[in-house]
Amino acid sequence: MLKKVLKYKILLIVIVLLSVIIFSVTLYLIKSKNNAEQIRQGKDEVEVLIKASKSLKRIWQSGDLDSLWKSQDLDCTDLLGDPSQTKDTYLRCNPDFIQCYFEHLDKIYRPHFTVLHKNIKQKVYLNKFNDKKYYQLLTKSTYVGKNVPHFGIMVELTLQNNLKNRLRIILKDVCSDVLLPQRIYAFGPMPKDHKKDWKWDNFNRSIFIDKHLVSNRDIREWIAHDSNIKLAHFSAESMKLSQPATTLKISEMRKYCNFRGKELLHAHVFDAATFLPMDMSNPRPNVIIRSPWSYSRVSKEGYLYQAQTNENYEVTKTDCTYAFTADCLKYFKYQNYNDWALSFLGISGSLGGYMEVFENISHPEQNLKASSFYFPASSSVHRLANRSYWDGVGFNQNNFKFSEEVDVNSLRGQELQVAFRCMRQSDHD
């Protein structure tokens, strides 16, 4: 009898254990299936967010793809200024354009991207941050981190059907500067004795140069980001936002470039970006022959040569796109973000336009590109590496020093404008 009871108990225990095992295995399989489903769903959601981020990146880098700003369908006057006073390149990698673009959409519907993923359309929203902007400004000067760009913005995307799943991405400024090719360059005008030429190179070093002059909008953005910035002569309300910033002291210019993770452009780097190499295929020339014009390898041709050797030469509208001199003001006003006086590297305003100040450590008394709309095409200031001096403080004629052969009578009584641009360099970029 006891044996039967014992066998029965053992059988019952085995049945219970088997039931527990079967239940546990079943529960494990269900959980595994749920986990796999969650992983798959999570992966799908991330892929949707990434697809939306690519669309946003395209708007960031390309600007006004649909010509909404130029047609004035976007009311961005407060943020960007008058569209008739600049070019579309002004809007590329421009945080204020991102803000204006999505504020415009927000008047119609909540800004979003429609993403097709696995034959299903899903909405991805662009969120606002606490200050009601669609982005947060990022610079190396204000944020610490390995992945912080020299300048850019952070944006946040979220799924319509899962608002908890958010993706923050960094959009780097890849529009404003251009990489200087690694090669041997010359500094200053070409000497008669080539052995006395000043040469340098940027091998194993990446140097990026701003394509365009720093704008008033750029300076306003800087001031808004840092309330401690006090500029003596700058007032955004009275400025044309897309035009170059021309009322800063040189110390203030340096601070702005530092804010962007850069430094004020050096004179020898500007020469490298504007002198047209005789042979682009040879990065190590023994002798560097160079023309004083950014648009020609031949020194005795082109409109500036004609204007400086023939007193009867008449400057044309086409000439003005090679160097915007005083003669051009009768045709049109100078615009920032244009492709006038474009160097081989893509640097605008290499000759003419605004006067531009540089860092010049070796020759501090030669820190100014005087070639500008203050002087006629016949003036000798309109030559590459022909530099003058600005004290970096004031804007009257007394604050400048030009060569003796330069006629400065027309400058008397004027408040002169000095523009600038930045550069950055790295051993690993």
C-alpha positions as CSV (number, residue, x, y, z in Angstrom):
1,M,0.0,0.0,0.0
2,L,2.8,2.4,1.0
3,K,4.6,1.6,-2.3
4,K,1.6,2.5,-4.3
5,V,1.1,5.8,-2.4
6,L,4.8,6.6,-2.9
7,K,4.6,5.8,-6.7
8,Y,1.6,8.0,-6.9
9,K,3.3,10.9,-5.2
10,I,6.4,10.5,-7.4
11,L,4.2,10.4,-10.5
12,L,2.3,13.5,-9.2
13,I,5.6,15.4,-8.6
14,V,6.9,14.5,-12.1
15,I,3.6,15.7,-13.6
16,V,3.8,19.0,-11.7
17,L,7.5,19.4,-12.6
18,L,6.7,18.7,-16.3
19,S,3.8,21.2,-16.1
20,V,6.1,23.9,-14.6
21,I,8.8,23.2,-17.2
22,I,6.3,23.3,-20.0
23,F,4.7,26.5,-18.6
24,S,8.2,28.1,-18.2
25,V,9.2,27.2,-21.7
26,T,6.0,28.5,-23.1
27,L,6.3,31.7,-21.1
28,Y,9.9,32.1,-22.3
29,L,8.9,31.5,-25.9
30,I,6.1,34.1,-25.6
31,K,8.5,36.6,-24.0
32,S,11.2,35.9,-26.6
33,K,8.6,36.4,-29.3
34,N,7.5,39.7,-27.7
35,N,11.1,40.8,-27.3
36,A,11.9,40.0,-30.9
37,E,8.8,41.9,-31.9
38,Q,9.8,44.9,-29.8
39,I,13.3,44.7,-31.2
40,R,11.9,44.6,-34.8
41,Q,9.5,47.4,-34.0
42,G,12.3,49.5,-32.4
43,K,14.5,48.9,-35.4
44,D,11.8,50.0,-37.8
45,E,11.1,53.1,-35.8
46,V,14.8,54.1,-35.8
47,E,15.0,53.5,-39.6
48,V,11.9,55.8,-40.0
49,L,13.6,58.5,-37.9
50,I,16.8,58.2,-39.9
51,K,15.0,58.5,-43.2
52,A,13.3,61.7,-41.9
53,S,16.6,63.1,-40.7
54,K,18.0,62.7,-44.3
55,S,15.2,64.9,-45.6
56,L,15.9,67.5,-42.9
57,K,19.6,67.3,-43.7
58,R,18.9,68.0,-47.4
59,I,16.9,71.2,-46.5
60,W,19.8,72.3,-44.1
61,Q,22.4,71.9,-46.8
62,S,20.5,73.0,-49.9
63,G,18.5,75.9,-48.5
64,D,15.5,77.2,-50.4
65,L,14.9,74.2,-52.7
66,D,11.4,75.3,-53.6
67,S,12.2,79.0,-54.0
68,L,9.7,79.9,-51.3
69,W,11.9,82.7,-49.9
70,K,12.7,84.3,-53.3
71,S,9.0,84.2,-54.2
72,Q,8.3,85.7,-50.8
73,D,6.0,82.9,-49.8
74,L,8.1,82.7,-46.7
75,D,8.0,85.8,-44.6
76,C,11.5,85.7,-43.2
77,T,12.4,89.4,-43.3
78,D,13.0,89.6,-39.5
79,L,15.2,86.6,-39.5
80,L,16.9,86.8,-42.8
81,G,16.4,90.2,-44.3
82,D,15.4,91.2,-47.9
83,P,15.7,88.3,-50.4
84,S,16.5,90.7,-53.2
85,Q,19.7,91.7,-51.6
86,T,21.5,88.4,-51.6
87,K,21.8,84.9,-53.2
88,D,20.4,81.5,-52.3
89,T,23.7,80.4,-50.9
90,Y,22.9,82.6,-47.9
91,L,20.3,80.1,-46.8
92,R,22.5,77.0,-46.8
93,C,23.4,75.7,-43.4
94,N,21.6,78.8,-42.0
95,P,19.9,78.2,-38.6
96,D,17.5,81.1,-39.2
97,F,16.3,79.6,-42.5
98,I,15.5,76.4,-40.7
99,Q,13.5,78.4,-38.1
100,C,11.7,80.4,-40.7
101,Y,10.9,77.4,-42.9
102,F,9.3,75.4,-40.2
103,E,7.6,78.4,-38.6
104,H,5.9,78.9,-42.0
105,L,4.8,75.3,-42.0
106,D,3.6,75.5,-38.4
107,K,1.0,78.0,-39.5
108,I,-0.6,75.4,-41.8
109,Y,0.1,72.1,-39.9
110,R,2.5,70.7,-37.3
111,P,5.9,70.5,-39.1
112,H,6.6,66.9,-40.1
113,F,8.2,64.6,-42.7
114,T,6.1,61.8,-44.3
115,V,8.3,58.7,-44.5
116,L,7.4,55.6,-46.6
117,H,8.7,52.5,-44.7
118,K,7.8,49.0,-45.7
119,N,4.9,50.3,-47.8
120,I,3.5,52.2,-44.8
121,K,3.4,56.0,-44.6
122,Q,4.5,57.4,-41.2
123,K,4.8,61.0,-39.9
124,V,7.9,62.2,-38.2
125,Y,7.5,65.5,-36.3
126,L,10.2,68.1,-35.7
127,N,10.0,69.2,-32.1
128,K,10.7,72.6,-30.6
129,F,13.1,73.2,-27.8
130,N,12.4,75.3,-24.6
131,D,13.1,78.6,-26.3
132,K,10.5,77.8,-29.0
133,K,13.2,77.2,-31.6
134,Y,13.4,74.2,-33.8
135,Y,17.1,73.8,-33.1
136,Q,19.8,74.3,-30.5
137,L,23.0,76.0,-31.6
138,L,26.2,74.0,-31.2
139,T,29.8,75.2,-31.3
140,K,33.1,73.9,-30.0
141,S,33.6,77.1,-28.1
142,T,30.4,76.6,-26.0
143,Y,30.0,72.7,-25.8
144,V,32.5,70.1,-24.9
145,G,32.4,66.7,-26.6
146,K,34.0,64.5,-29.1
147,N,31.2,64.8,-31.7
148,V,30.5,68.5,-31.3
149,P,31.2,70.2,-34.6
150,H,33.0,73.5,-35.0
151,F,29.5,74.9,-35.7
152,G,26.1,73.3,-36.3
153,I,22.7,72.8,-34.8
154,M,21.0,70.0,-32.9
155,V,17.4,69.0,-33.9
156,E,14.9,66.5,-32.4
157,L,12.6,64.2,-34.4
158,T,9.8,62.1,-32.9
159,L,7.4,59.5,-34.3
160,Q,3.7,60.3,-34.6
161,N,2.7,56.9,-33.3
162,N,5.3,56.7,-30.5
163,L,6.1,60.2,-29.1
164,K,8.5,58.7,-26.6
165,N,10.8,57.5,-29.3
166,R,12.9,60.5,-30.2
167,L,16.0,61.0,-32.2
168,R,18.4,64.0,-31.7
169,I,20.7,64.6,-34.6
170,I,23.5,67.1,-35.2
171,L,23.6,69.0,-38.5
172,K,27.1,70.2,-39.2
173,D,27.9,73.4,-41.1
174,V,29.4,71.9,-44.2
175,C,28.4,74.9,-46.4
176,S,30.3,77.9,-45.3
177,D,33.9,77.0,-45.8
178,V,36.1,75.2,-48.4
179,L,39.2,73.0,-48.0
180,L,42.6,74.4,-49.2
181,P,44.4,71.8,-51.3
182,Q,47.6,70.5,-49.7
183,R,50.5,71.9,-51.7
184,I,53.3,74.5,-51.6
185,Y,52.1,78.1,-51.7
186,A,53.7,81.6,-52.0
187,F,53.0,84.6,-49.7
188,G,52.9,88.1,-51.0
189,P,53.7,89.6,-54.4
190,M,56.1,87.7,-56.7
191,P,59.7,89.0,-56.1
192,K,62.2,89.6,-59.0
193,D,64.5,87.1,-57.4
194,H,62.7,83.8,-57.0
195,K,65.2,82.7,-54.3
196,K,63.8,85.4,-52.0
197,D,60.2,84.2,-52.5
198,W,58.3,83.4,-49.3
199,K,56.9,79.9,-49.5
200,W,55.0,77.7,-47.1
201,D,53.0,74.5,-47.3
202,N,50.0,72.8,-45.6
203,F,51.0,69.2,-46.1
204,N,49.4,66.9,-43.4
205,R,47.3,69.8,-42.3
206,S,43.7,70.7,-43.3
207,I,42.9,74.4,-43.6
208,F,39.3,75.5,-44.2
209,I,38.5,79.0,-45.4
210,D,35.1,80.8,-45.3
211,K,33.8,81.2,-48.8
212,H,32.0,84.5,-48.0
213,L,32.4,87.4,-45.7
214,V,30.9,87.2,-42.2
215,S,27.4,88.7,-42.4
216,N,25.4,90.9,-40.0
217,R,23.0,88.0,-39.5
218,D,26.0,85.9,-38.3
219,I,26.9,88.6,-35.8
220,R,23.3,89.0,-34.5
221,E,23.2,85.2,-34.0
222,W,26.4,85.4,-31.9
223,I,25.1,88.2,-29.7
224,A,21.8,86.3,-29.2
225,H,23.7,83.2,-28.1
226,D,25.9,85.1,-25.6
227,S,24.4,87.9,-23.7
228,N,27.8,89.0,-22.5
229,I,28.8,90.2,-26.0
230,K,28.7,93.9,-26.2
231,L,29.7,95.5,-29.5
232,A,30.3,99.2,-29.7
233,H,29.2,99.9,-33.2
234,F,26.8,97.1,-34.1
235,S,23.0,97.4,-34.2
236,A,21.2,94.6,-36.0
237,E,18.0,96.7,-36.3
238,S,19.7,99.1,-38.7
239,M,21.8,96.5,-40.6
240,K,21.0,94.7,-43.8
241,L,21.3,91.1,-42.5
242,S,22.8,89.4,-45.5
243,Q,25.4,92.1,-46.0
244,P,29.0,91.8,-44.6
245,A,29.5,92.9,-41.0
246,T,31.7,96.0,-41.3
247,T,31.5,97.8,-38.0
248,L,33.4,95.5,-35.7
249,K,36.8,96.2,-34.2
250,I,39.5,93.6,-35.0
251,S,39.4,92.3,-31.4
252,E,35.6,91.7,-31.8
253,M,36.2,89.9,-35.1
254,R,38.7,87.6,-33.5
255,K,36.1,86.8,-30.7
256,Y,33.4,86.0,-33.3
257,C,35.7,83.6,-35.2
258,N,36.5,81.9,-31.9
259,F,32.8,81.5,-31.2
260,R,32.6,79.6,-34.6
261,G,35.5,77.4,-33.6
262,K,37.7,79.3,-36.0
263,E,40.2,82.2,-36.2
264,L,40.5,85.3,-38.2
265,L,41.8,84.6,-41.7
266,H,45.6,84.9,-42.1
267,A,47.0,86.9,-45.0
268,H,49.2,84.1,-46.3
269,V,46.2,81.7,-46.4
270,F,44.2,84.3,-48.3
271,D,47.0,84.5,-50.8
272,A,47.0,80.7,-51.1
273,A,43.3,80.7,-51.8
274,T,43.3,83.5,-54.4
275,F,46.6,83.2,-56.4
276,L,45.8,81.0,-59.3
277,P,48.3,78.1,-59.5
278,M,50.1,77.7,-62.8
279,D,49.9,73.9,-62.6
280,M,47.3,72.4,-60.4
281,S,48.6,68.9,-61.0
282,N,52.0,69.7,-59.4
283,P,51.6,70.3,-55.6
284,R,55.4,70.9,-55.1
285,P,56.5,73.5,-57.6
286,N,60.1,74.7,-57.3
287,V,59.2,78.2,-58.6
288,I,55.8,79.8,-58.0
289,I,55.0,82.1,-60.8
290,R,51.8,84.1,-60.1
291,S,49.6,86.7,-61.7
292,P,48.2,89.6,-59.7
293,W,44.7,88.7,-60.9
294,S,42.6,85.9,-59.3
295,Y,40.9,85.2,-62.7
296,S,43.9,84.8,-64.9
297,R,47.4,83.2,-65.0
298,V,48.6,85.9,-67.4
299,S,49.6,89.2,-65.7
300,K,49.2,91.3,-68.9
301,E,45.6,90.6,-69.7
302,G,42.1,91.1,-68.2
303,Y,40.1,94.1,-67.4
304,L,42.1,95.4,-64.4
305,Y,45.3,95.3,-66.4
306,Q,43.5,97.2,-69.2
307,A,42.1,99.7,-66.7
308,Q,45.5,100.3,-65.0
309,T,47.4,100.8,-68.3
310,N,44.7,102.5,-70.4
311,E,43.2,105.7,-69.0
312,N,40.4,105.5,-71.5
313,Y,39.2,102.0,-70.6
314,E,35.5,101.8,-69.8
315,V,34.5,99.3,-67.1
316,T,31.6,97.0,-68.1
317,K,29.0,95.1,-66.1
318,T,30.8,91.9,-66.9
319,D,34.0,93.3,-65.7
320,C,32.4,93.9,-62.3
321,T,32.0,90.2,-61.7
322,Y,35.8,89.8,-61.8
323,A,36.4,92.7,-59.4
324,F,33.8,95.0,-58.0
325,T,35.4,98.4,-58.1
326,A,34.1,102.0,-57.7
327,D,33.2,102.0,-61.4
328,C,30.7,99.3,-60.7
329,L,28.5,101.2,-58.3
330,K,26.8,102.9,-61.3
331,Y,25.5,99.5,-62.4
332,F,24.4,97.8,-59.2
333,K,25.1,97.4,-55.5
334,Y,27.5,94.9,-54.1
335,Q,25.9,91.7,-52.7
336,N,27.3,89.3,-50.2
337,Y,27.0,85.5,-50.9
338,N,27.6,86.1,-54.6
339,D,30.1,84.5,-57.0
340,W,31.8,87.7,-58.0
341,A,35.6,87.8,-58.0
342,L,35.6,84.1,-57.4
343,S,39.0,82.5,-56.8
344,F,40.0,79.1,-58.1
345,L,39.1,77.7,-54.6
346,G,35.7,79.3,-54.5
347,I,36.5,82.3,-52.3
348,S,34.3,85.2,-53.3
349,G,35.5,88.8,-53.2
350,S,39.2,88.0,-53.9
351,L,39.4,91.4,-55.6
352,G,37.1,94.4,-55.2
353,G,34.0,94.4,-53.1
354,Y,34.6,95.3,-49.4
355,M,38.0,96.0,-47.8
356,E,39.0,93.0,-45.8
357,V,41.2,92.7,-42.8
358,F,43.6,89.7,-42.0
359,E,45.9,88.4,-39.3
360,N,49.4,89.1,-40.6
361,I,51.9,88.1,-38.0
362,S,55.0,88.5,-40.1
363,H,54.0,91.9,-41.5
364,P,51.4,93.4,-39.2
365,E,51.5,96.7,-41.0
366,Q,50.1,94.9,-44.1
367,N,46.8,93.5,-42.7
368,L,44.3,95.0,-45.1
369,K,43.0,94.1,-48.6
370,A,42.3,97.7,-49.8
371,S,41.0,96.4,-53.2
372,S,37.3,97.5,-52.9
373,F,34.5,99.7,-54.2
374,Y,36.2,102.7,-52.7
375,F,38.8,102.8,-55.5
376,P,38.4,102.9,-59.3
377,A,39.7,100.0,-61.4
378,S,42.6,102.1,-62.5
379,S,44.0,102.1,-58.9
380,S,47.0,99.9,-58.0
381,V,45.2,98.6,-54.9
382,H,43.4,96.1,-57.2
383,R,46.2,93.6,-57.2
384,L,46.5,90.4,-55.2
385,A,48.8,90.7,-52.2
386,N,48.9,94.5,-52.5
387,R,48.0,95.3,-48.9
388,S,47.5,98.4,-46.8
389,Y,47.0,98.9,-43.0
390,W,44.1,99.3,-40.6
391,D,44.6,99.9,-36.9
392,G,41.6,97.7,-36.1
393,V,39.9,100.3,-34.0
394,G,38.4,103.2,-35.9
395,F,36.8,103.7,-39.3
396,N,37.9,107.2,-40.3
397,Q,40.6,107.8,-42.9
398,N,43.1,108.5,-40.1
399,N,42.8,104.8,-39.0
400,F,44.1,103.6,-42.3
401,K,47.4,103.8,-44.1
402,F,47.6,103.3,-47.9
403,S,50.6,103.3,-50.3
404,E,51.8,106.7,-51.4
405,E,50.6,106.1,-55.0
406,V,47.0,105.5,-53.9
407,D,44.7,108.4,-54.3
408,V,42.7,108.7,-51.1
409,N,41.0,112.1,-51.7
410,S,37.7,110.4,-52.3
411,L,37.8,108.8,-48.8
412,R,37.9,112.1,-46.9
413,G,34.9,112.4,-44.5
414,Q,33.7,108.8,-45.0
415,E,33.1,106.2,-42.4
416,L,35.0,103.3,-44.1
417,Q,33.8,99.7,-43.9
418,V,36.0,96.8,-43.2
419,A,34.8,93.2,-43.6
420,F,36.3,89.9,-42.5
421,R,36.1,86.1,-42.8
422,C,37.3,83.2,-40.7
423,M,39.4,80.1,-41.1
424,R,40.0,76.9,-39.2
425,Q,42.8,74.4,-39.3
426,S,43.3,70.8,-38.1
427,D,45.9,68.1,-38.2
428,H,43.2,65.4,-38.7
429,D,40.2,66.8,-40.5
